[in-house]
């Protein structure tokens, strides 16, 4: 993946990139659910 003129390589190749994306989505869902439970 290129950002401007800098080449960015995710750790673990394509699988590592996919796992990072899935992990961030899961973390954001968990944080949203937690915030809803706290501020209910």
N, C-alpha and C positions, 0 to 999 in steps of 0.2 A: 504494500500500500504506500502511495506517495503523498506526502503533505508538503506542498511547495516543491523545493528541490531536495527534500530530505526523505530518504527511504526508511520506512518503518516496517520492521519484521516482527510479527507476533511470536512469542515464545511457543515452542511446540508445533510450529507450522500451522496448517489449516485447522487441525483438530484443537489445538490450544486456543486459537482465536475463537473458534466456535464455543468452546467451554467457557471462555471468559465472557462472551456475549450472553450465554445462557445464565451464567452465574450472576452477572450484573442485573439481568431481568428478574431473576428469582429474588435477589437482595432488595430490589426496589419494590417488588410486590410485598415482601415480608415487612419492609419498613412502612409501607402504606397501611397494611393491615394493623400493624402495631400502633401506629399513630391514631388510627380510627378507634381502636380499643381504648387507648389512653384518654382521648379527648371526647369520648362518647358522652 
